[in-house]
Amino acid sequence: MSAVPATSAGVDPSVPCAPEPGRVRPSVDPDRCEAKGDCVRVCPYGVFEIRPVDADVRAGMSWRGRLKSWVHGGRQAQVVAADRCHACGLCVRSCPEQAIRLLPAAT
């Protein structure tokens, strides 16, 4: 099954995705993300958005992660629709900070 039509923003239509969503859930490491938005641009399923970092997430970040967040305007990629993920891995490959992992979904 093809990931998306060739007209999608920079997405390779030959990359196979799982036919059904829900096998995995994407996870963004807040200590690594620099809000460049590559994941948002390549995801054909709208799983990510760039949003302000919540105070509770910021509190759990390392001092370096908090500094990076501040430098990048206090915004980071966040998973907003994990249930739509088809495990194609485009987000993982596109992230220059290697901040995204696909984890097995809870059963």
Backbone atoms as SQL, in Angstrom:
CREATE TABLE atoms (id INTEGER PRIMARY KEY, chain TEXT, resi INTEGER, resn TEXT, atom TEXT, x REAL, y REAL, z REAL);
INSERT INTO atoms VALUES
  (1, 'A', 1, 'MET', 'N', 0.850, -1.186, 0.000),
  (2, 'A', 1, 'MET', 'CA', 0.000, 0.000, 0.000),
  (3, 'A', 1, 'MET', 'C', 0.882, 1.232, 0.000),
  (4, 'A', 2, 'SER', 'N', 0.609, 2.180, -0.835),
  (5, 'A', 2, 'SER', 'CA', 1.390, 3.393, -0.945),
  (6, 'A', 2, 'SER', 'C', 1.082, 4.319, 0.228),
  (7, 'A', 3, 'ALA', 'N', 2.103, 5.046, 0.675),
  (8, 'A', 3, 'ALA', 'CA', 1.958, 5.921, 1.831),
  (9, 'A', 3, 'ALA', 'C', 0.996, 7.062, 1.556),
  (10, 'A', 4, 'VAL', 'N', 1.254, 7.810, 0.488),
  (11, 'A', 4, 'VAL', 'CA', 0.449, 8.977, 0.159),
  (12, 'A', 4, 'VAL', 'C', 0.584, 9.268, -1.316),
  (13, 'A', 5, 'PRO', 'N', -0.277, 10.110, -1.851),
  (14, 'A', 5, 'PRO', 'CA', -0.117, 10.486, -3.250),
  (15, 'A', 5, 'PRO', 'C', 1.158, 11.305, -3.463),
  (16, 'A', 6, 'ALA', 'N', 1.648, 11.310, -4.678),
  (17, 'A', 6, 'ALA', 'CA', 2.894, 12.007, -5.006),
  (18, 'A', 6, 'ALA', 'C', 2.809, 13.501, -4.772),
  (19, 'A', 7, 'THR', 'N', 1.619, 14.064, -4.652),
  (20, 'A', 7, 'THR', 'CA', 1.472, 15.499, -4.474),
  (21, 'A', 7, 'THR', 'C', 1.701, 15.956, -3.036),
  (22, 'A', 8, 'SER', 'N', 1.816, 15.045, -2.086),
  (23, 'A', 8, 'SER', 'CA', 2.023, 15.439, -0.697),
  (24, 'A', 8, 'SER', 'C', 3.398, 16.066, -0.525),
  (25, 'A', 9, 'ALA', 'N', 3.527, 16.942, 0.422),
  (26, 'A', 9, 'ALA', 'CA', 4.729, 17.736, 0.639),
  (27, 'A', 9, 'ALA', 'C', 5.979, 16.899, 0.860),
  (28, 'A', 10, 'GLY', 'N', 6.700, 16.609, -0.208),
  (29, 'A', 10, 'GLY', 'CA', 7.982, 15.947, -0.098),
  (30, 'A', 10, 'GLY', 'C', 7.942, 14.506, 0.345),
  (31, 'A', 11, 'VAL', 'N', 6.803, 13.864, 0.361),
  (32, 'A', 11, 'VAL', 'CA', 6.687, 12.493, 0.832),
  (33, 'A', 11, 'VAL', 'C', 6.915, 11.545, -0.330),
  (34, 'A', 12, 'ASP', 'N', 7.727, 10.537, -0.111),
  (35, 'A', 12, 'ASP', 'CA', 8.008, 9.526, -1.116),
  (36, 'A', 12, 'ASP', 'C', 6.832, 8.556, -1.164),
  (37, 'A', 13, 'PRO', 'N', 6.091, 8.522, -2.252),
  (38, 'A', 13, 'PRO', 'CA', 4.906, 7.661, -2.308),
  (39, 'A', 13, 'PRO', 'C', 5.230, 6.176, -2.345),
  (40, 'A', 14, 'SER', 'N', 6.498, 5.822, -2.527),
  (41, 'A', 14, 'SER', 'CA', 6.852, 4.408, -2.568),
  (42, 'A', 14, 'SER', 'C', 7.123, 3.818, -1.186),
  (43, 'A', 15, 'VAL', 'N', 7.121, 4.641, -0.148),
  (44, 'A', 15, 'VAL', 'CA', 7.363, 4.156, 1.209),
  (45, 'A', 15, 'VAL', 'C', 6.104, 3.461, 1.712),
  (46, 'A', 16, 'PRO', 'N', 6.200, 2.176, 2.017),
  (47, 'A', 16, 'PRO', 'CA', 5.009, 1.465, 2.483),
  (48, 'A', 16, 'PRO', 'C', 4.672, 1.799, 3.933),
  (49, 'A', 17, 'CYS', 'N', 3.429, 1.957, 4.176),
  (50, 'A', 17, 'CYS', 'CA', 2.942, 2.189, 5.534),
  (51, 'A', 17, 'CYS', 'C', 2.049, 1.012, 5.930),
  (52, 'A', 18, 'ALA', 'N', 1.826, 0.882, 7.214),
  (53, 'A', 18, 'ALA', 'CA', 0.902, -0.149, 7.691),
  (54, 'A', 18, 'ALA', 'C', -0.485, 0.191, 7.169),
  (55, 'A', 19, 'PRO', 'N', -1.232, -0.804, 6.730),
  (56, 'A', 19, 'PRO', 'CA', -2.566, -0.528, 6.208),
  (57, 'A', 19, 'PRO', 'C', -3.519, 0.016, 7.263),
  (58, 'A', 20, 'GLU', 'N', -3.297, -0.322, 8.512),
  (59, 'A', 20, 'GLU', 'CA', -4.150, 0.153, 9.595),
  (60, 'A', 20, 'GLU', 'C', -3.307, 0.916, 10.607),
  (61, 'A', 21, 'PRO', 'N', -3.806, 2.039, 11.114),
  (62, 'A', 21, 'PRO', 'CA', -3.071, 2.764, 12.148),
  (63, 'A', 21, 'PRO', 'C', -3.152, 2.038, 13.484),
  (64, 'A', 22, 'GLY', 'N', -2.301, 2.440, 14.410),
  (65, 'A', 22, 'GLY', 'CA', -2.402, 1.942, 15.773),
  (66, 'A', 22, 'GLY', 'C', -1.379, 0.908, 16.193),
  (67, 'A', 23, 'ARG', 'N', -0.527, 0.428, 15.283),
  (68, 'A', 23, 'ARG', 'CA', 0.503, -0.544, 15.672),
  (69, 'A', 23, 'ARG', 'C', 1.568, 0.079, 16.561),
  (70, 'A', 24, 'VAL', 'N', 1.857, 1.345, 16.302),
  (71, 'A', 24, 'VAL', 'CA', 2.885, 2.054, 17.065),
  (72, 'A', 24, 'VAL', 'C', 2.344, 3.400, 17.506),
  (73, 'A', 25, 'ARG', 'N', 3.081, 4.004, 18.421),
  (74, 'A', 25, 'ARG', 'CA', 2.765, 5.382, 18.799),
  (75, 'A', 25, 'ARG', 'C', 4.061, 6.176, 18.729),
  (76, 'A', 26, 'PRO', 'N', 4.041, 7.318, 18.058),
  (77, 'A', 26, 'PRO', 'CA', 5.234, 8.140, 17.968),
  (78, 'A', 26, 'PRO', 'C', 5.509, 8.826, 19.303),
  (79, 'A', 27, 'SER', 'N', 6.778, 9.025, 19.580),
  (80, 'A', 27, 'SER', 'CA', 7.192, 9.701, 20.796),
  (81, 'A', 27, 'SER', 'C', 8.270, 10.723, 20.435),
  (82, 'A', 28, 'VAL', 'N', 8.110, 11.958, 20.909),
  (83, 'A', 28, 'VAL', 'CA', 9.080, 13.025, 20.658),
  (84, 'A', 28, 'VAL', 'C', 9.858, 13.278, 21.938),
  (85, 'A', 29, 'ASP', 'N', 11.178, 13.224, 21.856),
  (86, 'A', 29, 'ASP', 'CA', 12.042, 13.507, 23.003),
  (87, 'A', 29, 'ASP', 'C', 12.139, 15.018, 23.173),
  (88, 'A', 30, 'PRO', 'N', 11.543, 15.577, 24.228),
  (89, 'A', 30, 'PRO', 'CA', 11.545, 17.035, 24.386),
  (90, 'A', 30, 'PRO', 'C', 12.937, 17.613, 24.630),
  (91, 'A', 31, 'ASP', 'N', 13.881, 16.799, 25.073),
  (92, 'A', 31, 'ASP', 'CA', 15.246, 17.297, 25.265),
  (93, 'A', 31, 'ASP', 'C', 16.004, 17.443, 23.948),
  (94, 'A', 32, 'ARG', 'N', 15.500, 16.832, 22.885),
  (95, 'A', 32, 'ARG', 'CA', 16.184, 16.883, 21.591),
  (96, 'A', 32, 'ARG', 'C', 15.484, 17.778, 20.569),
  (97, 'A', 33, 'CYS', 'N', 14.168, 17.838, 20.605),
  (98, 'A', 33, 'CYS', 'CA', 13.401, 18.534, 19.567),
  (99, 'A', 33, 'CYS', 'C', 13.731, 20.021, 19.518),
  (100, 'A', 34, 'GLU', 'N', 13.936, 20.526, 18.283),
  (101, 'A', 34, 'GLU', 'CA', 14.211, 21.947, 18.072),
  (102, 'A', 34, 'GLU', 'C', 13.128, 22.629, 17.235),
  (103, 'A', 35, 'ALA', 'N', 11.982, 22.002, 17.118),
  (104, 'A', 35, 'ALA', 'CA', 10.800, 22.584, 16.467),
  (105, 'A', 35, 'ALA', 'C', 11.036, 22.992, 15.013),
  (106, 'A', 36, 'LYS', 'N', 11.867, 22.257, 14.312),
  (107, 'A', 36, 'LYS', 'CA', 12.117, 22.589, 12.911),
  (108, 'A', 36, 'LYS', 'C', 10.929, 22.230, 12.032),
  (109, 'A', 37, 'GLY', 'N', 10.085, 21.304, 12.477),
  (110, 'A', 37, 'GLY', 'CA', 8.837, 21.003, 11.794),
  (111, 'A', 37, 'GLY', 'C', 8.926, 20.039, 10.632),
  (112, 'A', 38, 'ASP', 'N', 10.067, 19.401, 10.439),
  (113, 'A', 38, 'ASP', 'CA', 10.177, 18.433, 9.344),
  (114, 'A', 38, 'ASP', 'C', 9.145, 17.312, 9.503),
  (115, 'A', 39, 'CYS', 'N', 8.925, 16.867, 10.728),
  (116, 'A', 39, 'CYS', 'CA', 7.958, 15.794, 10.974),
  (117, 'A', 39, 'CYS', 'C', 6.552, 16.217, 10.577),
  (118, 'A', 40, 'VAL', 'N', 6.215, 17.462, 10.840),
  (119, 'A', 40, 'VAL', 'CA', 4.892, 17.978, 10.485),
  (120, 'A', 40, 'VAL', 'C', 4.730, 17.977, 8.970),
  (121, 'A', 41, 'ARG', 'N', 5.772, 18.403, 8.261),
  (122, 'A', 41, 'ARG', 'CA', 5.710, 18.489, 6.804),
  (123, 'A', 41, 'ARG', 'C', 5.629, 17.125, 6.127),
  (124, 'A', 42, 'VAL', 'N', 6.328, 16.118, 6.652),
  (125, 'A', 42, 'VAL', 'CA', 6.365, 14.828, 5.946),
  (126, 'A', 42, 'VAL', 'C', 5.268, 13.861, 6.361),
  (127, 'A', 43, 'CYS', 'N', 4.665, 14.050, 7.511),
  (128, 'A', 43, 'CYS', 'CA', 3.661, 13.092, 7.975),
  (129, 'A', 43, 'CYS', 'C', 2.377, 13.208, 7.151),
  (130, 'A', 44, 'PRO', 'N', 2.025, 12.141, 6.442),
  (131, 'A', 44, 'PRO', 'CA', 0.816, 12.194, 5.623),
  (132, 'A', 44, 'PRO', 'C', -0.477, 12.041, 6.428),
  (133, 'A', 45, 'TYR', 'N', -0.364, 11.814, 7.726),
  (134, 'A', 45, 'TYR', 'CA', -1.550, 11.538, 8.539),
  (135, 'A', 45, 'TYR', 'C', -1.841, 12.599, 9.600),
  (136, 'A', 46, 'GLY', 'N', -1.086, 13.694, 9.614),
  (137, 'A', 46, 'GLY', 'CA', -1.353, 14.778, 10.559),
  (138, 'A', 46, 'GLY', 'C', -1.132, 14.411, 12.014),
  (139, 'A', 47, 'VAL', 'N', -0.114, 13.614, 12.278),
  (140, 'A', 47, 'VAL', 'CA', 0.149, 13.135, 13.636),
  (141, 'A', 47, 'VAL', 'C', 0.815, 14.198, 14.507),
  (142, 'A', 48, 'PHE', 'N', 1.561, 15.122, 13.903),
  (143, 'A', 48, 'PHE', 'CA', 2.357, 16.097, 14.665),
  (144, 'A', 48, 'PHE', 'C', 1.893, 17.530, 14.437),
  (145, 'A', 49, 'GLU', 'N', 2.158, 18.364, 15.433),
  (146, 'A', 49, 'GLU', 'CA', 2.010, 19.817, 15.331),
  (147, 'A', 49, 'GLU', 'C', 3.142, 20.448, 16.123),
  (148, 'A', 50, 'ILE', 'N', 3.515, 21.662, 15.741),
  (149, 'A', 50, 'ILE', 'CA', 4.471, 22.435, 16.532),
  (150, 'A', 50, 'ILE', 'C', 3.640, 23.289, 17.482),
  (151, 'A', 51, 'ARG', 'N', 3.891, 23.112, 18.775),
  (152, 'A', 51, 'ARG', 'CA', 3.116, 23.804, 19.815),
  (153, 'A', 51, 'ARG', 'C', 4.038, 24.260, 20.937),
  (154, 'A', 52, 'PRO', 'N', 3.546, 25.179, 21.778),
  (155, 'A', 52, 'PRO', 'CA', 4.317, 25.556, 22.966),
  (156, 'A', 52, 'PRO', 'C', 4.484, 24.363, 23.901),
  (157, 'A', 53, 'VAL', 'N', 5.628, 24.292, 24.547),
  (158, 'A', 53, 'VAL', 'CA', 5.907, 23.207, 25.488),
  (159, 'A', 53, 'VAL', 'C', 5.127, 23.469, 26.777),
  (160, 'A', 54, 'ASP', 'N', 4.400, 22.463, 27.255),
  (161, 'A', 54, 'ASP', 'CA', 3.649, 22.581, 28.498),
  (162, 'A', 54, 'ASP', 'C', 4.607, 22.695, 29.685),
  (163, 'A', 55, 'ALA', 'N', 4.161, 23.362, 30.728),
  (164, 'A', 55, 'ALA', 'CA', 4.983, 23.550, 31.918),
  (165, 'A', 55, 'ALA', 'C', 5.398, 22.222, 32.551),
  (166, 'A', 56, 'ASP', 'N', 4.496, 21.235, 32.567),
  (167, 'A', 56, 'ASP', 'CA', 4.849, 19.953, 33.181),
  (168, 'A', 56, 'ASP', 'C', 5.898, 19.205, 32.358),
  (169, 'A', 57, 'VAL', 'N', 5.853, 19.339, 31.040),
  (170, 'A', 57, 'VAL', 'CA', 6.885, 18.728, 30.191),
  (171, 'A', 57, 'VAL', 'C', 8.214, 19.454, 30.409),
  (172, 'A', 58, 'ARG', 'N', 8.158, 20.773, 30.428),
  (173, 'A', 58, 'ARG', 'CA', 9.370, 21.578, 30.640),
  (174, 'A', 58, 'ARG', 'C', 10.025, 21.228, 31.972),
  (175, 'A', 59, 'ALA', 'N', 9.221, 20.999, 32.992),
  (176, 'A', 59, 'ALA', 'CA', 9.765, 20.678, 34.316),
  (177, 'A', 59, 'ALA', 'C', 10.547, 19.372, 34.305),
  (178, 'A', 60, 'GLY', 'N', 10.196, 18.446, 33.433),
  (179, 'A', 60, 'GLY', 'CA', 10.888, 17.171, 33.360),
  (180, 'A', 60, 'GLY', 'C', 12.080, 17.158, 32.414),
  (181, 'A', 61, 'MET', 'N', 12.326, 18.275, 31.744),
  (182, 'A', 61, 'MET', 'CA', 13.425, 18.347, 30.784),
  (183, 'A', 61, 'MET', 'C', 14.750, 18.627, 31.477),
  (184, 'A', 62, 'SER', 'N', 15.825, 18.217, 30.834),
  (185, 'A', 62, 'SER', 'CA', 17.162, 18.532, 31.337),
  (186, 'A', 62, 'SER', 'C', 17.400, 20.036, 31.182),
  (187, 'A', 63, 'TRP', 'N', 18.417, 20.552, 31.844),
  (188, 'A', 63, 'TRP', 'CA', 18.707, 21.991, 31.707),
  (189, 'A', 63, 'TRP', 'C', 19.055, 22.319, 30.259),
  (190, 'A', 64, 'ARG', 'N', 19.739, 21.402, 29.588),
  (191, 'A', 64, 'ARG', 'CA', 20.088, 21.620, 28.182),
  (192, 'A', 64, 'ARG', 'C', 18.822, 21.623, 27.313),
  (193, 'A', 65, 'GLY', 'N', 17.905, 20.714, 27.589),
  (194, 'A', 65, 'GLY', 'CA', 16.643, 20.671, 26.858),
  (195, 'A', 65, 'GLY', 'C', 15.828, 21.934, 27.060),
  (196, 'A', 66, 'ARG', 'N', 15.786, 22.443, 28.293),
  (197, 'A', 66, 'ARG', 'CA', 15.062, 23.692, 28.565),
  (198, 'A', 66, 'ARG', 'C', 15.711, 24.857, 27.828),
  (199, 'A', 67, 'LEU', 'N', 17.046, 24.878, 27.781),
  (200, 'A', 67, 'LEU', 'CA', 17.752, 25.935, 27.065),
  (201, 'A', 67, 'LEU', 'C', 17.436, 25.864, 25.566),
  (202, 'A', 68, 'LYS', 'N', 17.492, 24.656, 25.000),
  (203, 'A', 68, 'LYS', 'CA', 17.167, 24.495, 23.581),
  (204, 'A', 68, 'LYS', 'C', 15.730, 24.929, 23.304),
  (205, 'A', 69, 'SER', 'N', 14.831, 24.573, 24.182),
  (206, 'A', 69, 'SER', 'CA', 13.435, 24.963, 24.020),
  (207, 'A', 69, 'SER', 'C', 13.307, 26.488, 24.028),
  (208, 'A', 70, 'TRP', 'N', 13.988, 27.126, 24.934),
  (209, 'A', 70, 'TRP', 'CA', 13.942, 28.589, 25.026),
  (210, 'A', 70, 'TRP', 'C', 14.488, 29.224, 23.748),
  (211, 'A', 71, 'VAL', 'N', 15.624, 28.706, 23.267),
  (212, 'A', 71, 'VAL', 'CA', 16.239, 29.234, 22.048),
  (213, 'A', 71, 'VAL', 'C', 15.287, 29.109, 20.861),
  (214, 'A', 72, 'HIS', 'N', 14.493, 28.064, 20.836),
  (215, 'A', 72, 'HIS', 'CA', 13.581, 27.825, 19.723),
  (216, 'A', 72, 'HIS', 'C', 12.165, 28.316, 20.010),
  (217, 'A', 73, 'GLY', 'N', 12.051, 29.309, 20.857),
  (218, 'A', 73, 'GLY', 'CA', 10.771, 29.972, 21.087),
  (219, 'A', 73, 'GLY', 'C', 9.815, 29.238, 21.992),
  (220, 'A', 74, 'GLY', 'N', 10.310, 28.250, 22.751),
  (221, 'A', 74, 'GLY', 'CA', 9.451, 27.521, 23.678),
  (222, 'A', 74, 'GLY', 'C', 8.455, 26.611, 22.981),
  (223, 'A', 75, 'ARG', 'N', 8.745, 26.273, 21.730),
  (224, 'A', 75, 'ARG', 'CA', 7.842, 25.425, 20.948),
  (225, 'A', 75, 'ARG', 'C', 8.582, 24.165, 20.514),
  (226, 'A', 76, 'GLN', 'N', 7.831, 23.082, 20.391),
  (227, 'A', 76, 'GLN', 'CA', 8.394, 21.811, 19.948),
  (228, 'A', 76, 'GLN', 'C', 7.337, 21.017, 19.202),
  (229, 'A', 77, 'ALA', 'N', 7.817, 20.004, 18.497),
  (230, 'A', 77, 'ALA', 'CA', 6.882, 19.077, 17.853),
  (231, 'A', 77, 'ALA', 'C', 6.200, 18.264, 18.946),
  (232, 'A', 78, 'GLN', 'N', 4.918, 18.078, 18.780),
  (233, 'A', 78, 'GLN', 'CA', 4.163, 17.271, 19.729),
  (234, 'A', 78, 'GLN', 'C', 3.234, 16.339, 18.968),
  (235, 'A', 79, 'VAL', 'N', 3.050, 15.170, 19.514),
  (236, 'A', 79, 'VAL', 'CA', 2.142, 14.188, 18.931),
  (237, 'A', 79, 'VAL', 'C', 0.727, 14.583, 19.320),
  (238, 'A', 80, 'VAL', 'N', -0.087, 14.881, 18.328),
  (239, 'A', 80, 'VAL', 'CA', -1.464, 15.307, 18.591),
  (240, 'A', 80, 'VAL', 'C', -2.487, 14.268, 18.150),
  (241, 'A', 81, 'ALA', 'N', -2.049, 13.275, 17.379),
  (242, 'A', 81, 'ALA', 'CA', -2.980, 12.258, 16.892),
  (243, 'A', 81, 'ALA', 'C', -2.256, 10.925, 16.706),
  (244, 'A', 82, 'ALA', 'N', -1.762, 10.369, 17.795),
  (245, 'A', 82, 'ALA', 'CA', -1.009, 9.114, 17.743),
  (246, 'A', 82, 'ALA', 'C', -1.829, 7.990, 17.123),
  (247, 'A', 83, 'ASP', 'N', -3.128, 8.040, 17.294),
  (248, 'A', 83, 'ASP', 'CA', -3.987, 6.984, 16.767),
  (249, 'A', 83, 'ASP', 'C', -4.043, 6.970, 15.239),
  (250, 'A', 84, 'ARG', 'N', -3.548, 8.021, 14.593),
  (251, 'A', 84, 'ARG', 'CA', -3.519, 8.077, 13.130),
  (252, 'A', 84, 'ARG', 'C', -2.211, 7.535, 12.542),
  (253, 'A', 85, 'CYS', 'N', -1.223, 7.234, 13.362),
  (254, 'A', 85, 'CYS', 'CA', 0.095, 6.817, 12.882),
  (255, 'A', 85, 'CYS', 'C', 0.026, 5.453, 12.194),
  (256, 'A', 86, 'HIS', 'N', 0.577, 5.383, 10.975),
  (257, 'A', 86, 'HIS', 'CA', 0.618, 4.155, 10.195),
  (258, 'A', 86, 'HIS', 'C', 2.011, 3.526, 10.177),
  (259, 'A', 87, 'ALA', 'N', 2.921, 3.991, 11.004),
  (260, 'A', 87, 'ALA', 'CA', 4.254, 3.412, 11.171),
  (261, 'A', 87, 'ALA', 'C', 5.108, 3.456, 9.916),
  (262, 'A', 88, 'CYS', 'N', 4.960, 4.479, 9.090),
  (263, 'A', 88, 'CYS', 'CA', 5.778, 4.552, 7.879),
  (264, 'A', 88, 'CYS', 'C', 7.207, 4.992, 8.180),
  (265, 'A', 89, 'GLY', 'N', 7.429, 5.688, 9.305),
  (266, 'A', 89, 'GLY', 'CA', 8.772, 6.098, 9.697),
  (267, 'A', 89, 'GLY', 'C', 9.289, 7.339, 9.011),
  (268, 'A', 90, 'LEU', 'N', 8.463, 8.016, 8.226),
  (269, 'A', 90, 'LEU', 'CA', 8.913, 9.234, 7.559),
  (270, 'A', 90, 'LEU', 'C', 9.342, 10.298, 8.565),
  (271, 'A', 91, 'CYS', 'N', 8.629, 10.386, 9.667),
  (272, 'A', 91, 'CYS', 'CA', 8.968, 11.369, 10.704),
  (273, 'A', 91, 'CYS', 'C', 10.333, 11.062, 11.316),
  (274, 'A', 92, 'VAL', 'N', 10.588, 9.806, 11.583),
  (275, 'A', 92, 'VAL', 'CA', 11.859, 9.395, 12.191),
  (276, 'A', 92, 'VAL', 'C', 13.011, 9.754, 11.262),
  (277, 'A', 93, 'ARG', 'N', 12.858, 9.443, 9.990),
  (278, 'A', 93, 'ARG', 'CA', 13.927, 9.714, 9.021),
  (279, 'A', 93, 'ARG', 'C', 14.102, 11.204, 8.765),
  (280, 'A', 94, 'SER', 'N', 13.056, 11.987, 8.903),
  (281, 'A', 94, 'SER', 'CA', 13.147, 13.414, 8.583),
  (282, 'A', 94, 'SER', 'C', 13.682, 14.268, 9.721),
  (283, 'A', 95, 'CYS', 'N', 13.675, 13.770, 10.945),
  (284, 'A', 95, 'CYS', 'CA', 14.050, 14.589, 12.101),
  (285, 'A', 95, 'CYS', 'C', 15.570, 14.753, 12.188),
  (286, 'A', 96, 'PRO', 'N', 16.069, 15.973, 12.021),
  (287, 'A', 96, 'PRO', 'CA', 17.522, 16.178, 12.068),
  (288, 'A', 96, 'PRO', 'C', 18.116, 15.971, 13.465),
  (289, 'A', 97, 'GLU', 'N', 17.298, 16.071, 14.497),
  (290, 'A', 97, 'GLU', 'CA', 17.785, 15.880, 15.869),
  (291, 'A', 97, 'GLU', 'C', 17.616, 14.450, 16.358),
  (292, 'A', 98, 'GLN', 'N', 17.038, 13.591, 15.542),
  (293, 'A', 98, 'GLN', 'CA', 16.748, 12.212, 15.924),
  (294, 'A', 98, 'GLN', 'C', 15.949, 12.171, 17.229),
  (295, 'A', 99, 'ALA', 'N', 14.917, 13.015, 17.277),
  (296, 'A', 99, 'ALA', 'CA', 14.104, 13.166, 18.483),
  (297, 'A', 99, 'ALA', 'C', 12.845, 12.298, 18.473),
  (298, 'A', 100, 'ILE', 'N', 12.577, 11.601, 17.374),
  (299, 'A', 100, 'ILE', 'CA', 11.326, 10.847, 17.259),
  (300, 'A', 100, 'ILE', 'C', 11.610, 9.353, 17.228),
  (301, 'A', 101, 'ARG', 'N', 10.822, 8.635, 17.998),
  (302, 'A', 101, 'ARG', 'CA', 10.877, 7.164, 18.005),
  (303, 'A', 101, 'ARG', 'C', 9.461, 6.636, 17.825),
  (304, 'A', 102, 'LEU', 'N', 9.369, 5.474, 17.210),
  (305, 'A', 102, 'LEU', 'CA', 8.089, 4.798, 17.091),
  (306, 'A', 102, 'LEU', 'C', 8.100, 3.651, 18.087),
  (307, 'A', 103, 'LEU', 'N', 7.217, 3.707, 19.056),
  (308, 'A', 103, 'LEU', 'CA', 7.148, 2.703, 20.116),
  (309, 'A', 103, 'LEU', 'C', 5.947, 1.797, 19.902),
  (310, 'A', 104, 'PRO', 'N', 6.037, 0.555, 20.338),
  (311, 'A', 104, 'PRO', 'CA', 4.867, -0.322, 20.222),
  (312, 'A', 104, 'PRO', 'C', 3.670, 0.282, 20.950),
  (313, 'A', 105, 'ALA', 'N', 2.511, 0.190, 20.324),
  (314, 'A', 105, 'ALA', 'CA', 1.301, 0.708, 20.959),
  (315, 'A', 105, 'ALA', 'C', 0.910, -0.189, 22.110),
  (316, 'A', 106, 'ALA', 'N', 0.347, 0.401, 23.141),
  (317, 'A', 106, 'ALA', 'CA', -0.138, -0.369, 24.279),
  (318, 'A', 106, 'ALA', 'C', -1.330, -1.201, 23.836),
  (319, 'A', 107, 'THR', 'N', -1.380, -2.414, 24.326),
  (320, 'A', 107, 'THR', 'CA', -2.494, -3.282, 23.944),
  (321, 'A', 107, 'THR', 'C', -3.508, -3.401, 25.048);
